[in-house]
Amino acid sequence: MSDGVDKARQIPTRVDEPVPFFLWEPVEFVTAMTSFGFFMVINMALVGILTMVGILWASRELKKGAKRGATQHAIWAVGFTMDPVLPARFPPNYINELVE
């Protein structure tokens, strides 16, 4: 009897994983398609295709041996450092204080 109760209370370990889109995670696919779209707008389709393939290849290579979510964190970290206002408004990550 207790075996059934324990199984009902278990939380699946993969419940938060993103649903893949054409074998890639959504963040990787959206980043690649955004770069392709940008180069299509400025009339450089071949460069856009090469950039898209490069992003998808690099994301696959970066995921080898990495923990889950490492690619999203890398994209977030690059975007965070590109905007000079964000570091001025948020404390450094080594300060663990609650933000109110």
C-alpha positions in Angstrom: 0.0 0.0 0.0 2.8 2.5 0.8 4.5 1.8 -2.5 1.6 3.3 -4.4 1.5 6.4 -2.2 5.2 7.0 -2.6 4.9 6.8 -6.4 2.1 9.3 -6.5 4.2 11.9 -4.6 7.3 11.7 -6.8 8.2 14.7 -8.9 9.5 13.9 -12.4 13.1 14.9 -12.9 12.7 16.1 -16.5 9.5 18.1 -16.0 11.3 21.5 -16.6 13.2 20.6 -19.7 12.2 22.6 -22.8 10.4 20.9 -25.6 12.8 20.5 -28.5 12.0 22.2 -31.8 13.6 20.5 -34.8 16.2 18.8 -32.5 17.2 22.1 -30.9 16.2 23.8 -27.8 13.8 26.8 -28.4 16.4 29.4 -27.3 19.0 28.1 -29.8 16.5 27.9 -32.6 15.1 31.4 -32.0 18.6 32.9 -31.8 19.6 31.3 -35.1 16.4 32.3 -36.9 16.7 35.9 -35.6 20.2 36.2 -37.0 19.0 34.7 -40.3 16.1 37.1 -40.4 18.3 40.1 -39.7 20.6 39.2 -42.6 17.6 38.6 -44.9 16.4 42.1 -44.1 19.7 43.6 -45.1 19.8 41.5 -48.3 22.6 39.1 -47.3 20.8 35.8 -47.3 23.9 33.7 -47.8 25.6 35.3 -44.8 22.4 34.7 -42.8 22.3 31.0 -43.7 26.0 30.6 -42.8 25.4 32.5 -39.5 22.4 30.3 -38.7 24.3 27.1 -39.4 27.2 28.4 -37.3 25.0 29.2 -34.3 23.3 25.8 -34.4 26.6 24.0 -34.8 28.3 26.0 -32.0 25.4 25.4 -29.6 25.6 21.7 -30.3 29.4 21.8 -29.6 29.0 23.9 -26.5 26.4 21.4 -25.1 28.8 18.5 -25.2 29.7 17.8 -21.6 27.9 20.8 -20.2 25.2 21.0 -17.7 21.6 21.5 -18.7 20.8 25.2 -19.4 24.4 26.2 -20.0 23.7 27.6 -23.5 20.8 29.8 -22.2 23.0 31.1 -19.4 25.8 31.9 -21.9 23.4 33.8 -24.2 22.0 35.6 -21.2 25.5 36.5 -19.8 26.6 38.0 -23.2 23.4 40.0 -23.5 23.7 41.2 -19.9 27.3 42.5 -20.5 26.4 44.2 -23.8 24.0 46.7 -22.0 26.0 49.1 -19.8 22.9 50.1 -17.8 22.0 46.7 -16.5 25.2 46.1 -14.4 24.8 49.6 -12.9 21.2 48.8 -11.7 21.7 45.2 -10.5 24.2 44.1 -7.8 27.1 41.8 -8.7 26.2 38.1 -8.7 28.5 37.3 -5.7 26.3 39.5 -3.4 23.5 37.2 -2.3 20.9 39.6 -0.9 17.2 39.6 -1.5 15.9 42.3 -3.8 12.9 44.1 -2.4 
